Amino acid sequence: MDTDKKLELIRRKTRRRYVFSLMTLAVYFTFVLNWTDAGAGLGDFLGDTKISGSLVLFAGLIILMIVFELIFLALNSRGDEQ
């Protein structure tokens, strides 16, 4: 692989990492809904349980970020072969 192709591969991977980082950051900031009027319902308990909407949101964000990372890793490993 010549230098230009290596440089383009590095640039592509860097752009991809920035996109995934921005997506993760945007999703992470949805947790701010807990302190706004738009997310006022998140403080309520779900049914008769002691689980609040905030806890469900937090768990969902963690799972979503793990899925983002798995997608990134799959795309990143596929990009090495090209």
Number of C-alpha atoms within 10 A of each C-alpha: 5 6 8 9 10 11 11 11 15 13 12 14 17 12 12 15 16 12 13 17 16 12 13 18 12 11 15 15 10 13 15 11 15 16 11 11 9 10 15 13 14 19 14 12 14 12 8 6 7 10 13 15 18 19 14 13 16 14 11 12 18 15 12 15 18 13 12 16 16 12 13 18 13 11 13 15 11 10 12 10 6 6
